[in-house]
Amino acid sequence: MLTKFCAGVVLCASLAACSNGDVAVPHVPGASQTPVATATPTPIVTATPTATPAPAGVSLSPPALTFLATGASSAQTVTASVPNYSGAFTAATTTCGSIASIAPAPGSTFTVTPLGVGSCSFTITDAVAHVATLSISVTSTTVGGS
């Protein structure tokens, strides 16, 4: 009797291993017919990541300024903007001291005045730390070889 029971258990285990667990257990005379629960696979849900848009930076118009002469009569303006932002902007530099100056004008506009020959940059920032870099290039032309 024990031999039949062991043979039945081995047979059930072998069949279960080959059939993904969907096996009818054969009746073994004298053996207990206790039902065995089988696990039902549960689908795994994986979240799909979505890209988070990067915060908008400061846009400058124009994005760079080139000067062919120095002095107030050669000054140019640049306008800063950020989508859905209407606050103030600030300008700073560590490289333009003797090359160009910048001053706020009405709205989000700045006036840049060329002071001397060279290249430098200003950093334009809004109150929420959006930043843009304004590149400046100042050259001087001499007319008539003087």
VOSE-113217 format. One record per residue (C-alpha): x, y, z; residue in one letter. Coordinates in nm, 4 decimals, padded with zeros to 6 digits. Layout:
% residues N
PT X Y Z type
PT X Y Z A
...
***
This chain:
% residues 146
PT X Y Z type
PT 00.0000 00.0000 00.0000 M
PT 00.2794 00.2421 00.0902 L
PT 00.4516 00.1548 -00.2376 T
PT 00.1396 00.2521 -00.4357 K
PT 00.1102 00.5783 -00.2414 F
PT 00.4747 00.6699 -00.3052 C
PT 00.4398 00.5802 -00.6717 A
PT 00.1299 00.8010 -00.6936 G
PT 00.3087 01.0948 -00.5295 V
PT 00.6087 01.0578 -00.7630 V
PT 00.3769 01.0374 -01.0627 L
PT 00.1858 01.3516 -00.9553 C
PT 00.5044 01.5468 -00.8939 A
PT 00.6427 01.4433 -01.2327 S
PT 00.3263 01.5408 -01.4156 L
PT 00.3020 01.8734 -01.2337 A
PT 00.6594 01.9612 -01.3256 A
PT 00.5896 01.8973 -01.6949 C
PT 00.2546 02.0716 -01.7241 S
PT 00.2820 02.4069 -01.5445 N
PT 00.0741 02.2798 -01.2536 G
PT -00.2487 02.2028 -01.4450 D
PT -00.2671 01.8332 -01.3601 V
PT -00.5527 01.6180 -01.2416 A
PT -00.4311 01.4051 -00.9511 V
PT -00.5003 01.0381 -01.0217 P
PT -00.6844 00.8405 -00.7586 H
PT -00.4552 00.6123 -00.5647 V
PT -00.6510 00.3478 -00.3750 P
PT -00.6114 00.3979 -00.0034 G
PT -00.4528 00.7398 -00.0372 A
PT -00.6088 01.0573 00.0962 S
PT -00.7634 01.2741 -00.1773 Q
PT -00.6949 01.6137 -00.0187 T
PT -00.7285 01.8919 -00.2785 P
PT -00.4129 02.0913 -00.3374 V
PT -00.4365 02.4621 -00.4149 A
PT -00.2416 02.5800 -00.7174 T
PT -00.1145 02.9313 -00.7552 A
PT -00.2655 03.1440 -01.0291 T
PT -00.0087 03.3734 -01.1890 P
PT -00.0781 03.7406 -01.1241 T
PT 00.0202 03.9847 -01.3961 P
PT 00.2904 04.2292 -01.2940 I
PT 00.2049 04.5897 -01.3685 V
PT 00.5038 04.8066 -01.4446 T
PT 00.4667 05.1818 -01.4544 A
PT 00.5910 05.3421 -01.7731 T
PT 00.8087 05.6426 -01.6924 P
PT 00.7193 05.9671 -01.8609 T
PT 00.9649 06.2420 -01.9326 A
PT 00.9374 06.5454 -01.7108 T
PT 00.9780 06.8580 -01.9149 P
PT 01.2809 07.0600 -01.8222 A
PT 01.2071 07.3995 -01.6808 P
PT 01.2123 07.6696 -01.9423 A
PT 01.5263 07.8766 -01.9479 G
PT 01.5636 08.2450 -02.0141 V
PT 01.5473 08.3295 -02.3850 S
PT 01.7447 08.6280 -02.5085 L
PT 01.6679 08.8289 -02.8176 S
PT 01.9161 08.8589 -02.9716 P
PT 02.1150 08.5756 -02.8053 P
PT 02.4510 08.7533 -02.8595 A
PT 02.5707 09.1048 -02.9362 L
PT 02.8555 09.2152 -03.1633 T
PT 02.9857 09.5711 -03.1585 F
PT 03.2107 09.7291 -03.4222 L
PT 03.2850 10.0422 -03.2178 A
PT 03.2838 10.1574 -02.8561 T
PT 03.0830 10.4239 -02.6774 G
PT 02.7224 10.5105 -02.5937 A
PT 02.6338 10.5757 -02.9580 S
PT 02.7013 10.2038 -03.0309 S
PT 02.4822 10.0708 -02.7446 A
PT 02.2380 09.7902 -02.8244 Q
PT 01.9459 09.6332 -02.6377 T
PT 01.8655 09.2745 -02.5494 V
PT 01.5298 09.1434 -02.4262 T
PT 01.4935 08.8558 -02.1805 A
PT 01.1861 08.6319 -02.1587 S
PT 01.0634 08.3117 -01.9951 V
PT 00.7285 08.1508 -02.0864 P
PT 00.4602 08.2300 -01.8253 N
PT 00.6939 08.4606 -01.6303 Y
PT 00.6414 08.8335 -01.5898 S
PT 00.8841 08.9129 -01.3097 G
PT 01.2142 09.0953 -01.3062 A
PT 01.5485 08.9864 -01.4505 F
PT 01.8984 09.0626 -01.3246 T
PT 02.2298 09.0770 -01.5091 A
PT 02.5731 08.9939 -01.3710 A
PT 02.9263 08.9440 -01.5032 T
PT 03.2756 08.8674 -01.3851 T
PT 03.4394 08.9148 -01.7252 T
PT 03.3022 09.2338 -01.8832 C
PT 03.4452 09.5057 -01.6558 G
PT 03.6422 09.6981 -01.9200 S
PT 03.4671 09.5525 -02.2272 I
PT 03.0948 09.6306 -02.1826 A
PT 02.8422 09.7571 -01.9322 S
PT 02.4808 09.6516 -01.8938 I
PT 02.1903 09.8469 -01.7489 A
PT 01.8255 09.7548 -01.7023 P
PT 01.5814 09.9325 -01.9315 A
PT 01.1989 09.9285 -01.9129 P
PT 01.0333 09.5872 -01.8949 G
PT 01.2665 09.2937 -01.9472 S
PT 01.5089 09.4839 -02.1684 T
PT 01.8742 09.5635 -02.0971 F
PT 02.0986 09.8205 -02.2662 T
PT 02.4537 09.7025 -02.3348 V
PT 02.7199 09.9646 -02.3993 T
PT 03.0585 09.8650 -02.5478 P
PT 03.3518 10.0107 -02.3515 L
PT 03.6597 09.8442 -02.4988 G
PT 03.7769 09.5769 -02.7408 V
PT 03.7364 09.2146 -02.6290 G
PT 03.4888 08.9360 -02.5597 S
PT 03.2926 08.8633 -02.2436 C
PT 02.9533 08.7467 -02.1222 S
PT 02.6676 08.8503 -01.8968 F
PT 02.4449 08.6089 -01.7059 T
PT 02.0767 08.7023 -01.7196 I
PT 01.8677 08.5437 -01.4420 T
PT 01.5021 08.5546 -01.3386 D
PT 01.3708 08.5300 -00.9813 A
PT 01.3218 08.1529 -01.0124 V
PT 01.6866 08.0864 -01.1127 A
PT 01.6296 08.0381 -01.4861 H
PT 01.9511 08.1517 -01.6551 V
PT 02.0844 08.2529 -01.9968 A
PT 02.4254 08.3723 -02.1062 T
PT 02.4606 08.6784 -02.3279 L
PT 02.7838 08.6692 -02.5283 S
PT 02.9447 09.0037 -02.6121 I
PT 03.2083 09.0728 -02.8771 S
PT 03.3550 09.4205 -02.9218 V
PT 03.5913 09.5053 -03.2067 T
PT 03.7107 09.8402 -03.3292 S
PT 03.7727 09.9336 -03.6871 T
PT 04.0165 10.1973 -03.7936 T
PT 03.9343 10.3960 -04.1060 V
PT 04.2151 10.5528 -04.3123 G
PT 04.5021 10.3768 -04.1347 G
PT 04.4959 10.6028 -03.8269 S
***
